[in-house]
Amino acid sequence: MENKSFEGAQKRIEEIIEDLEEGNLPLRESIDRFKEAAELLKFCDKELKEVEMSIQKIVDKDGKIKFEEFE
């Protein structure tokens, strides 16, 4: 899945979960969908970690605005 977005991956994960919960897929297809969801979850986790590292918070000290990395 090239050029995937966090939102697109999240939507696809939800679709896969619905398909698996219905229980109508053949075993092989269920396993393939499970693997796809696992890869998408890894992608989402990586995206969240990258965003978390880049978030900055504004701190007002002595009337000055200072940017600090979010922890």
Secondary structure, 3 states (H helix, E strand, C coil): CCCCCHHHHHHHHHHHHHHHHHCCCCHHHHHHHHHHHHHHHHHHHHHHHHHHHHCEEEEEECCEEEEEECC
